[in-house]
């Protein structure tokens, strides 16, 4: 029987990276990369077993830190995950609740313009995987729109993944794992895992942030992506610093 932590290895991380390419670099092809077309590789992730140790009690007893919104950042909300965090001011965002409102969908697409490469139906398909998506309104020098995605629902697990499991998440999408770190947030202990990957011919630098959900049950997976890992890490650090319950 697999442990709760092994469930992190079966989440649609490949789908999230496909989203990174779509919102980060746009799509001019007739068949853009979609979450559905990439999720199959993630669903084949091999489950591993792990023994739960005192980490669970350490997580629950960890002293919470005070959330702080950095200057130049604004709060956005991931409603299904019960949490909010900061992203740079001026970024565009859309959440899962907006998908029930055609006017909100259209308003987002008009704001984003050609940056997303999506129409309303494509946006709905992408957001079926996500709770909230935020992206820079302009591209960087490499032509990439930095972005943040939060998985649609918290992963059912009682402890954050180990360094080995976080590395396996990256390797499942043929990425290269970078720095792994344990982090303290106002919601409890979590981890971050930096990575680099090539997705659909696009070089991506990113960070997985895996932290307790604001709902009090399970862990949220936040993916930060940029054209280089250093920039993604800067945004990720500020998300960790500002993370709070809705």
Beta strands, then each sheet from edge to edge (+ up, - down):
strand 1: 73-78
strand 2: 83-88
strand 3: 92-95
strand 4: 130-135
strand 5: 147-151
strand 6: 176-185
strand 7: 188-199
strand 8: 202-212
strand 9: 219-226
strand 10: 244-245
sheet 1: 1+ 2- 10+
sheet 2: 3+ 4- 5+ 9- 8+ 7- 6+
end
